[in-house]
Amino acid sequence: MEENVEIEAGEINEYESWPAAMRFDTPPYKTHHFYKHFRSTSSNPNNFLKGVKWSPDGSCFLTTSDDNTLSLFNLPDYESSAAETDCSLSTFEDSFPANLAITEGEAIYDYCWYPYMSASDPVTCVFATTTRDHPIHLWDISTGQLRCTYRAYDNMDEITAAFSIGFNPTGTKIFAGYNKSIRIFDIHRPGRDFEQRSTIQGNKEGQSGIISSIAFSPSHTGMLATGSYSQTTAIHREDNMELLYVLHGQEGGVTHVQFSKDGNYLYTGGRKDPYILCWDIRKTVEIVYKLYRSSETTNQRIQFDTEPYGRYLGTGGQDGLVHIYDLQTGQWVSSFQAASDTVSGFSFHPLLPMAATASGHRRFGALDESDEDLCLSLRDDENCASVWSFSVYSAEDYAANTDPVDLNDQFDHQSPSQDP
């Protein structure tokens, strides 16, 4: 398992065409639904989902749950699934079984796909995880086996766990977030070899706290963003981890950072913070705008995502709704009810007009909880994963109805807060 990992950067060629532009003026319909799997594989009846991510080639999606399990679901043929009617909630069965379930030994802090993963090339079919008191694991989805590990040690020569991980754009290194530091692993050299960079400069300035999230600019500018539980987001150079600037403004610890498709804007979200903040990384004096979501009273990490064209952002919340925002104007566009409880994970399909959601939150049942209360907690529209299909524009109609808008011009005369 400790052998060198032979993964080379390549091109994703599962689909030839550019993704269809989704319509958000009509609600999506549910094509697949999963809830039984997350109860049958766990001894905890209140097991809940903590996130969902599509693979880079769109062939499958990966979920994490509170029982320290990662579940993989392969997407059926799109043409046949798109022709189906709405998924019925009265079937009391999952749409199809999980292809893989991997249980880690402790709580899962973070996970990420290899950026050039392609189902047609088994060598690239891997994802990385980091868990409490464990090294970084690289898992093979074809076999479900552990392919290799990347280990960091503290001053006492004991393994220390990363709180966040991310592959660099070329897929050659894993960047891992720790307390006040980043460790960089070469994926071809598993084991305890790594490069360490402090996020605190010699004059004590910089980014303090636990590095809780990592994102790389998709525009090959060589920049990466790191979020911290100290309520700050930092922008670094990838090659030498030089600190460029630190962004302040999040009300809670930053749990998710993501660049826009062109790399000019950065979106950040925090725990117990009802707003996703948009930053122009070319002009960081002020926040461009704020996008509202219901997350004021939860410490859960609530994921958001941008669709393939990069114009819209979707995010879940405690109210069970998924809100869609227009990133060119910062305006709320629409919402739909994805679950009856917290939608903690939301991910757009990278190539098709689809999205996946994951829902659930931790419940503390009383000792005298009645059977009736237990039945209420076992509804099939909570603690579940769902796949949604959206209506689409033709490419010509989308181009005809899309005008380029400069965010700075839009918000010179607008309020920064946008509540649906």
C-alpha positions as CSV (number, residue, x, y, z in Angstrom):
1,M,0.0,0.0,0.0
2,E,3.0,2.3,0.5
3,E,4.1,2.0,-3.1
4,N,4.4,5.0,-5.3
5,V,1.1,6.2,-6.7
6,E,1.2,6.3,-10.5
7,I,-1.2,9.0,-11.4
8,E,-0.6,11.4,-14.2
9,A,-2.5,14.6,-15.0
10,G,-4.8,14.0,-18.0
11,E,-7.9,15.3,-19.6
12,I,-11.4,14.4,-18.7
13,N,-13.0,12.9,-21.8
14,E,-16.0,11.1,-20.5
15,Y,-18.3,13.6,-22.3
16,E,-17.4,15.7,-25.4
17,S,-20.0,18.4,-25.2
18,W,-20.1,21.5,-23.0
19,P,-22.8,21.2,-20.3
20,A,-26.3,22.4,-21.0
21,A,-27.3,25.7,-19.3
22,M,-29.8,24.9,-16.5
23,R,-33.0,26.8,-16.0
24,F,-33.8,27.8,-12.4
25,D,-37.2,29.5,-13.1
26,T,-38.8,26.1,-12.8
27,P,-38.2,23.7,-9.9
28,P,-36.1,20.6,-10.5
29,Y,-37.5,17.1,-10.2
30,K,-36.0,14.3,-8.1
31,T,-34.7,11.5,-10.2
32,H,-32.9,9.4,-7.5
33,H,-33.3,9.2,-3.7
34,F,-31.4,7.3,-1.0
35,Y,-32.2,7.0,2.7
36,K,-32.4,3.3,3.6
37,H,-28.7,2.7,2.9
38,F,-27.7,5.2,5.6
39,R,-29.8,3.5,8.2
40,S,-29.2,-0.2,7.3
41,T,-25.4,0.2,7.5
42,S,-25.4,2.1,10.8
43,S,-26.3,1.1,14.3
44,N,-27.3,4.7,15.0
45,P,-31.0,5.3,13.9
46,N,-30.2,9.0,13.7
47,N,-27.2,8.7,11.4
48,F,-27.1,11.7,9.2
49,L,-25.2,12.9,6.1
50,K,-22.5,15.5,6.3
51,G,-21.7,16.2,2.6
52,V,-21.8,15.1,-1.0
53,K,-19.4,15.6,-3.9
54,W,-19.6,14.6,-7.6
55,S,-16.6,13.0,-9.1
56,P,-14.7,15.2,-11.6
57,D,-15.9,13.1,-14.6
58,G,-19.5,13.0,-13.3
59,S,-19.8,9.2,-13.3
60,C,-20.5,8.9,-9.5
61,F,-20.9,10.9,-6.3
62,L,-19.5,10.4,-2.9
63,T,-21.3,11.0,0.5
64,T,-20.0,11.2,4.1
65,S,-22.1,10.4,7.1
66,D,-21.9,10.7,10.9
67,D,-21.1,7.0,11.3
68,N,-17.7,7.7,9.7
69,T,-18.7,6.0,6.4
70,L,-18.1,7.2,2.8
71,S,-20.6,5.8,0.3
72,L,-20.2,5.8,-3.4
73,F,-23.1,5.8,-5.9
74,N,-22.6,5.3,-9.6
75,L,-24.9,7.4,-11.8
76,P,-27.0,5.3,-14.2
77,D,-27.2,6.1,-17.9
78,Y,-28.3,9.8,-18.0
79,E,-30.7,9.4,-21.0
80,S,-32.7,6.7,-19.3
81,S,-32.8,8.4,-15.9
82,A,-33.7,11.8,-17.4
83,A,-36.7,10.2,-19.1
84,E,-38.1,8.9,-15.8
85,T,-40.8,10.7,-13.9
86,D,-40.3,12.2,-10.5
87,C,-38.9,9.8,-7.9
88,S,-41.7,8.7,-5.6
89,L,-41.2,9.1,-1.8
90,S,-43.7,6.3,-1.1
91,T,-41.5,3.5,-2.4
92,F,-39.6,3.2,0.9
93,E,-36.7,1.9,-1.1
94,D,-33.5,3.5,-2.4
95,S,-33.3,4.1,-6.1
96,F,-30.3,1.8,-6.4
97,P,-27.8,0.3,-3.9
98,A,-24.4,2.0,-3.1
99,N,-21.5,0.6,-5.1
100,L,-19.1,1.1,-2.3
101,A,-19.1,1.8,1.4
102,I,-15.8,2.6,3.3
103,T,-15.8,3.0,7.0
104,E,-13.0,5.1,8.6
105,G,-11.9,4.6,12.2
106,E,-12.8,8.1,13.4
107,A,-14.7,11.2,12.4
108,I,-14.1,12.3,8.8
109,Y,-12.8,15.9,8.7
110,D,-12.5,16.3,4.9
111,Y,-12.4,14.4,1.6
112,C,-11.6,15.3,-2.0
113,W,-11.5,13.7,-5.4
114,Y,-8.4,13.3,-7.5
115,P,-8.9,16.2,-10.1
116,Y,-8.3,14.0,-13.2
117,M,-10.4,11.1,-12.0
118,S,-11.9,9.2,-15.0
119,A,-14.0,6.0,-14.8
120,S,-12.3,4.9,-18.0
121,D,-8.9,4.9,-16.3
122,P,-8.8,2.8,-13.1
123,V,-5.5,4.3,-12.1
124,T,-7.1,7.7,-11.5
125,C,-10.2,6.4,-9.7
126,V,-9.1,7.6,-6.2
127,F,-10.2,10.0,-3.5
128,A,-8.4,11.2,-0.4
129,T,-9.7,11.5,3.2
130,T,-8.5,12.8,6.5
131,T,-9.9,11.6,9.8
132,R,-9.3,12.3,13.5
133,D,-6.1,10.8,14.8
134,H,-5.3,9.2,11.4
135,P,-3.0,10.0,8.5
136,I,-4.3,11.1,5.1
137,H,-5.7,8.0,3.2
138,L,-5.9,7.5,-0.6
139,W,-8.7,5.1,-1.5
140,D,-9.2,3.1,-4.7
141,I,-12.9,3.2,-5.7
142,S,-12.5,0.2,-8.0
143,T,-11.5,-2.1,-5.2
144,G,-12.5,-0.2,-2.1
145,Q,-8.9,-0.8,-0.8
146,L,-6.5,1.7,0.8
147,R,-4.0,2.5,-1.9
148,C,-1.5,4.5,0.3
149,T,-1.2,6.9,3.2
150,Y,0.5,10.3,3.9
151,R,1.6,10.8,7.4
152,A,2.4,14.0,9.4
153,Y,4.0,13.9,12.8
154,D,4.0,16.5,15.6
155,N,6.9,17.4,17.9
156,M,6.3,14.3,20.0
157,D,6.7,12.1,16.9
158,E,3.0,11.2,17.0
159,I,0.7,11.2,14.0
160,T,-1.3,14.4,13.7
161,A,-4.4,14.6,11.6
162,A,-5.1,17.2,8.9
163,F,-8.3,19.2,9.2
164,S,-8.6,19.9,5.5
165,I,-7.2,18.6,2.3
166,G,-7.1,19.4,-1.4
167,F,-5.3,18.3,-4.6
168,N,-3.4,21.1,-6.5
169,P,-4.7,21.7,-10.0
170,T,-2.1,19.5,-11.7
171,G,-2.9,16.6,-9.4
172,T,0.7,16.1,-8.2
173,K,0.4,17.3,-4.6
174,I,-1.9,17.1,-1.6
175,F,-2.2,20.3,0.4
176,A,-3.3,19.6,4.0
177,G,-4.4,22.2,6.6
178,Y,-3.3,22.0,10.2
179,N,-3.2,24.4,13.1
180,K,-1.4,27.5,11.8
181,S,0.3,25.5,9.1
182,I,0.0,23.8,5.7
183,R,1.8,20.5,4.9
184,I,2.4,19.6,1.3
185,F,2.7,15.9,0.2
186,D,3.9,14.6,-3.1
187,I,1.4,12.0,-4.1
188,H,4.1,9.9,-5.8
189,R,5.9,9.6,-2.4
190,P,3.6,8.2,0.3
191,G,4.8,8.1,3.8
192,R,6.1,10.8,6.1
193,D,7.9,13.0,3.6
194,F,6.3,16.5,3.4
195,E,7.0,20.2,3.1
196,Q,5.7,22.4,5.9
197,R,4.7,26.0,5.6
198,S,3.6,28.2,8.5
199,T,0.6,30.5,8.0
200,I,2.0,32.9,10.6
201,Q,4.8,35.2,9.5
202,G,7.8,36.1,11.7
203,N,6.1,39.2,12.9
204,K,3.1,37.2,14.1
205,E,1.0,38.5,11.3
206,G,-0.9,36.1,8.9
207,Q,-3.6,33.5,9.4
208,S,-3.9,31.9,12.8
209,G,-6.1,29.1,13.9
210,I,-7.0,25.7,12.3
211,I,-6.9,25.7,8.5
212,S,-10.4,24.3,7.9
213,S,-10.8,24.5,4.1
214,I,-8.6,24.8,1.0
215,A,-9.4,25.8,-2.6
216,F,-7.3,26.4,-5.7
217,S,-8.0,28.9,-8.4
218,P,-9.2,27.2,-11.5
219,S,-7.7,29.8,-13.8
220,H,-4.1,28.7,-13.4
221,T,-3.1,31.9,-11.7
222,G,-1.1,29.8,-9.1
223,M,-3.2,31.0,-6.1
224,L,-5.0,29.1,-3.4
225,A,-7.3,30.2,-0.6
226,T,-7.4,28.8,2.9
227,G,-10.2,29.3,5.4
228,S,-9.6,29.2,9.1
229,Y,-11.7,28.8,12.3
230,S,-10.2,32.1,13.3
231,Q,-12.9,33.7,11.0
232,T,-10.3,34.6,8.3
233,T,-9.6,33.6,4.7
234,A,-6.1,33.9,3.3
235,I,-4.9,34.0,-0.3
236,H,-1.5,32.4,-1.0
237,R,0.8,31.7,-3.9
238,E,0.8,28.0,-4.6
239,D,4.5,27.6,-5.5
240,N,6.0,29.0,-2.3
241,M,2.9,29.6,0.0
242,E,3.7,33.4,0.1
243,L,0.8,35.1,1.9
244,L,-0.7,37.7,-0.4
245,Y,-3.6,39.0,1.9
246,V,-6.0,38.0,4.6
247,L,-9.7,38.6,4.3
248,H,-11.8,39.5,7.4
249,G,-15.6,39.7,7.6
250,Q,-17.0,36.2,8.3
251,E,-19.0,36.1,11.5
252,G,-18.1,32.4,12.2
253,G,-15.2,30.1,11.6
254,V,-14.7,29.6,7.9
255,T,-15.8,26.1,6.8
256,H,-15.9,26.4,3.0
257,V,-14.0,28.4,0.3
258,Q,-14.5,28.3,-3.4
259,F,-13.2,30.3,-6.4
260,S,-15.4,31.5,-9.3
261,K,-14.8,29.7,-12.6
262,D,-12.7,32.6,-13.9
263,G,-10.7,32.8,-10.7
264,N,-11.5,36.5,-10.1
265,Y,-13.9,36.0,-7.2
266,L,-13.9,34.0,-4.0
267,Y,-16.9,32.8,-2.1
268,T,-16.6,32.0,1.6
269,G,-19.0,30.5,4.2
270,G,-18.7,29.9,7.9
271,R,-20.4,28.1,10.7
272,K,-23.2,29.9,12.6
273,D,-23.0,32.5,9.9
274,P,-26.0,33.2,7.7
275,Y,-24.1,34.7,4.8
276,I,-21.8,33.5,2.0
277,L,-19.5,36.4,1.2
278,C,-18.3,37.2,-2.3
279,W,-14.8,38.8,-2.6
280,D,-13.1,40.3,-5.6
281,I,-9.6,39.1,-5.2
282,R,-8.3,41.8,-7.4
283,K,-9.8,44.5,-5.0
284,T,-10.1,43.2,-1.5
285,V,-11.0,46.4,0.3
286,E,-14.6,45.4,0.8
287,I,-17.1,42.6,0.4
288,V,-18.8,42.6,-3.1
289,Y,-22.1,41.2,-1.7
290,K,-23.6,38.7,0.7
291,L,-25.8,35.7,-0.1
292,Y,-28.2,34.6,2.6
293,R,-28.8,31.0,3.8
294,S,-30.3,29.7,7.0
295,S,-27.4,28.6,9.1
296,E,-27.4,30.9,12.1
297,T,-27.6,28.2,14.8
298,T,-25.6,25.3,13.5
299,N,-21.9,24.4,13.7
300,Q,-22.4,22.0,10.7
301,R,-20.3,22.6,7.6
302,I,-22.9,23.6,5.0
303,Q,-21.5,23.2,1.4
304,F,-22.3,25.3,-1.6
305,D,-21.4,25.0,-5.2
306,T,-21.4,26.9,-8.5
307,E,-22.8,25.4,-11.7
308,P,-20.6,24.5,-14.7
309,Y,-21.1,27.8,-16.5
310,G,-20.1,29.6,-13.3
311,R,-23.1,32.1,-13.3
312,Y,-25.2,30.6,-10.5
313,L,-24.5,29.3,-7.0
314,G,-26.6,26.8,-5.0
315,T,-26.5,26.4,-1.2
316,G,-28.4,24.5,1.4
317,G,-29.4,25.5,4.9
318,Q,-31.2,24.5,8.1
319,D,-34.6,25.1,6.6
320,G,-34.3,22.2,4.1
321,L,-34.3,24.6,1.2
322,V,-31.7,24.9,-1.6
323,H,-31.3,28.6,-2.7
324,I,-30.0,29.6,-6.1
325,Y,-28.3,32.9,-6.6
326,D,-27.2,34.8,-9.7
327,L,-23.5,35.5,-9.2
328,Q,-23.5,38.3,-11.8
329,T,-26.0,40.4,-9.7
330,G,-25.9,38.8,-6.3
331,Q,-29.7,38.4,-6.5
332,W,-31.7,35.5,-5.2
333,V,-33.2,33.5,-8.2
334,S,-35.2,30.6,-6.8
335,S,-35.3,27.9,-4.2
336,F,-36.7,24.4,-3.8
337,Q,-37.4,22.1,-0.9
338,A,-34.7,19.4,-0.9
339,A,-35.4,17.8,2.5
340,S,-37.4,18.3,5.7
341,D,-34.2,19.1,7.7
342,T,-30.8,20.6,7.2
343,V,-29.3,20.4,3.7
344,S,-25.6,20.1,4.6
345,G,-24.3,19.2,1.2
346,F,-25.1,20.5,-2.3
347,S,-23.1,19.7,-5.5
348,F,-23.8,20.5,-9.1
349,H,-23.0,17.8,-11.6
350,P,-19.9,18.9,-13.6
351,L,-21.3,18.1,-17.0
352,L,-25.1,17.4,-16.8
353,P,-28.0,19.6,-15.7
354,M,-28.2,17.8,-12.4
355,A,-27.3,18.3,-8.7
356,A,-27.0,16.2,-5.6
357,T,-28.0,17.1,-2.1
358,A,-27.3,15.5,1.3
359,S,-29.3,16.2,4.4
360,G,-29.5,15.6,8.2
361,H,-28.3,16.9,11.5
362,R,-27.4,15.5,14.9
363,R,-30.3,14.7,17.2
364,F,-30.1,14.0,20.9
365,G,-33.0,11.7,21.8
366,A,-34.4,11.7,25.3
367,L,-34.2,8.5,27.4
368,D,-38.0,8.3,27.5
369,E,-38.4,9.0,23.8
370,S,-41.6,7.3,22.6
371,D,-42.0,5.0,19.7
372,E,-44.1,7.7,18.0
373,D,-41.2,10.2,18.2
374,L,-38.8,7.6,16.9
375,C,-41.0,7.0,13.9
376,L,-41.1,10.7,13.2
377,S,-37.3,10.7,13.2
378,L,-37.2,8.0,10.6
379,R,-38.9,9.9,7.7
380,D,-37.4,9.2,4.3
381,D,-37.1,12.8,3.4
382,E,-34.5,13.5,6.1
383,N,-31.0,12.1,6.7
384,C,-30.9,11.3,3.0
385,A,-29.2,11.9,-0.4
386,S,-31.1,12.9,-3.5
387,V,-30.3,13.6,-7.2
388,W,-32.2,16.4,-8.9
389,S,-32.6,17.2,-12.7
390,F,-33.1,20.7,-14.0
391,S,-34.7,21.9,-17.2
392,V,-32.2,23.4,-19.7
393,Y,-31.8,26.2,-22.2
394,S,-30.5,25.6,-25.6
395,A,-27.0,27.1,-26.1
396,E,-28.4,29.7,-28.5
397,D,-31.1,30.8,-26.1
398,Y,-28.7,31.0,-23.2
399,A,-26.3,33.1,-25.1
400,A,-29.1,35.4,-26.3
401,N,-30.4,36.0,-22.8
402,T,-27.0,36.4,-21.0
403,D,-25.4,39.8,-20.9
404,P,-22.0,40.2,-19.3
405,V,-22.2,42.2,-16.0
406,D,-19.5,43.7,-14.0
407,L,-20.1,43.0,-10.3
408,N,-18.4,46.2,-9.1
409,D,-20.7,48.3,-11.3
410,Q,-23.8,46.3,-10.1
411,F,-23.1,46.9,-6.4
412,D,-22.0,50.5,-6.4
413,H,-25.6,51.4,-5.7
414,Q,-27.0,48.2,-4.1
415,S,-27.3,46.9,-0.6
416,P,-24.7,44.1,0.1
417,S,-27.2,41.8,1.7
418,Q,-29.6,39.7,-0.3
419,D,-32.2,37.8,1.6
420,P,-34.7,35.6,-0.3
